[in-house]
């Protein structure tokens, strides 16, 4: 069963483009990298690094030490009914912790086909607007409101 604690990682380039990936199980559901911790006590930054690698093939451990940033923001949201079966009975809420990852402009993407079927690099405002989840869009906008482009 999944643990209701997760990470969201906004992956971006220095030119302000943001990576979005489309879920395989839901056409038109565009998002940043997301995923639950694997075990109680898993370090959130390590979970972010793991999820980025699993979903995009990007090895954040090979990037500069400051490439991955904890945005020091978390939200609690209601788990969509169609995904509640993944959690213990009675679990309806998830706590999501936001991270950002700055990648080189020429980074290669390798999707996990069982999870995602397509990806796009978009200007940050367009990426925020395309996200299925409003909170994912908010994470993108918050990242770019706090940094000079």
C-alpha positions as CSV (number, residue, x, y, z in Angstrom):
1,X,0.0,0.0,0.0
2,X,1.1,3.5,-0.7
3,X,2.1,5.9,2.1
4,X,0.2,9.2,1.9
5,X,3.3,11.4,1.8
6,X,4.7,12.4,-1.5
7,X,7.1,14.7,-3.4
8,X,6.4,16.9,-6.4
9,X,9.5,17.9,-8.4
10,X,9.4,20.8,-10.9
11,X,12.1,20.2,-13.4
12,X,13.3,23.3,-15.3
13,X,16.0,24.6,-17.5
14,X,17.9,27.9,-17.2
15,X,15.7,29.4,-20.0
16,X,12.6,29.0,-17.9
17,X,11.2,25.9,-19.7
18,X,9.5,23.4,-17.4
19,X,9.2,19.7,-18.1
20,X,5.7,18.2,-18.0
21,X,5.0,14.5,-18.5
22,X,1.7,12.9,-19.5
23,X,0.4,10.0,-17.4
24,X,-0.1,6.7,-19.2
25,X,-3.2,5.8,-17.2
26,X,-5.1,9.1,-17.9
27,X,-4.9,10.8,-21.2
28,X,-4.5,14.6,-21.0
29,X,-3.2,14.4,-17.4
30,X,0.0,16.5,-17.6
31,X,2.1,16.9,-14.5
32,X,5.5,17.3,-13.0
33,X,7.3,14.4,-11.5
34,X,5.5,13.1,-8.4
35,X,5.6,10.1,-6.2
36,X,5.1,8.7,-2.8
37,X,7.9,7.9,-0.3
38,X,8.7,4.2,-0.3
39,X,8.9,3.7,3.5
40,X,8.2,5.7,6.6
41,X,11.2,7.9,7.3
42,X,12.5,8.0,3.8
43,X,14.4,11.2,3.3
44,X,12.2,13.5,1.1
45,X,15.1,14.7,-1.0
46,X,16.2,11.1,-1.7
47,X,12.6,10.3,-2.6
48,X,12.6,13.2,-5.1
49,X,15.9,12.0,-6.6
50,X,14.5,8.5,-6.9
51,X,11.2,9.6,-8.5
52,X,13.0,11.9,-11.0
53,X,15.2,9.0,-12.1
54,X,12.3,6.5,-12.3
55,X,10.0,8.8,-14.3
56,X,12.5,10.7,-16.5
57,X,15.8,8.9,-16.5
58,X,17.5,12.0,-15.1
59,X,20.1,11.1,-12.5
60,X,20.0,14.1,-10.2
61,X,23.0,12.7,-8.3
62,X,25.2,13.6,-11.3
63,X,24.1,17.3,-11.3
64,X,25.6,20.1,-9.2
65,X,24.8,19.8,-5.5
66,X,22.5,22.8,-5.5
67,X,20.4,21.6,-8.5
68,X,17.8,20.0,-6.3
69,X,16.1,22.5,-4.0
70,X,13.5,21.9,-1.3
71,X,10.9,24.6,-1.9
72,X,10.0,24.5,1.8
73,X,6.4,24.2,0.9
74,X,3.9,21.4,1.5
75,X,0.2,20.9,0.8
76,X,-2.4,18.5,1.9
77,X,-4.9,17.4,-0.7
78,X,-7.7,14.9,-1.1
79,X,-6.7,11.8,-3.0
80,X,-8.7,11.3,-6.2
81,X,-11.3,8.6,-5.6
82,X,-10.0,6.5,-8.5
83,X,-6.6,6.2,-6.8
84,X,-7.7,5.6,-3.2
85,X,-7.4,1.8,-3.6
86,X,-3.7,2.2,-3.6
87,X,-3.8,3.3,0.1
88,X,-5.0,1.7,3.3
89,X,-8.7,1.9,3.9
90,X,-9.8,5.2,5.4
91,X,-6.9,7.2,3.9
92,X,-8.3,10.1,1.9
93,X,-5.6,12.8,2.2
94,X,-2.0,13.0,1.0
95,X,0.8,15.5,2.1
96,X,2.9,16.6,-0.8
97,X,6.3,18.3,-0.5
98,X,7.5,20.5,-3.3
99,X,11.0,20.4,-4.8
100,X,12.6,22.0,-7.9
101,X,15.4,20.6,-10.0
102,X,17.5,22.7,-12.4
103,X,18.8,20.6,-15.3
104,X,21.2,21.3,-18.2
105,X,19.5,22.6,-21.4
106,X,20.6,19.5,-23.3
107,X,19.3,16.9,-20.8
108,X,17.9,13.6,-22.2
109,X,14.5,12.3,-21.1
110,X,13.8,8.6,-20.9
111,X,10.2,8.0,-19.8
112,X,8.9,5.0,-17.9
113,X,6.3,3.8,-20.4
114,X,4.1,2.2,-17.7
115,X,3.8,5.5,-16.0
116,X,4.1,8.2,-18.7
117,X,3.6,8.3,-22.5
118,X,4.8,11.8,-23.5
119,X,6.8,14.8,-22.4
120,X,7.0,18.5,-23.3
121,X,9.2,21.4,-22.4
122,X,7.1,24.5,-22.0
123,X,7.6,28.1,-20.9
124,X,6.8,28.2,-17.1
125,X,3.4,30.0,-17.4
126,X,2.2,27.6,-20.2
127,X,3.4,24.6,-18.1
128,X,1.5,25.9,-15.1
129,X,-1.7,26.3,-17.1
130,X,-1.4,22.9,-18.7
131,X,-1.1,20.9,-15.4
132,X,-4.1,18.8,-14.6
133,X,-3.6,19.5,-10.9
134,X,-4.0,23.2,-9.8
135,X,-1.5,22.7,-7.0
136,X,1.1,21.5,-9.5
137,X,0.5,24.7,-11.5
138,X,0.9,26.7,-8.2
139,X,4.2,25.0,-7.5
140,X,5.5,26.0,-10.9
141,X,4.3,29.6,-10.5
142,X,5.8,29.8,-7.0
143,X,9.2,28.6,-8.2
144,X,9.4,31.2,-10.9
145,X,8.0,34.0,-8.7
146,X,10.9,33.4,-6.3
147,X,13.8,33.5,-8.9
148,X,15.1,36.0,-11.4
149,X,14.9,34.8,-14.9
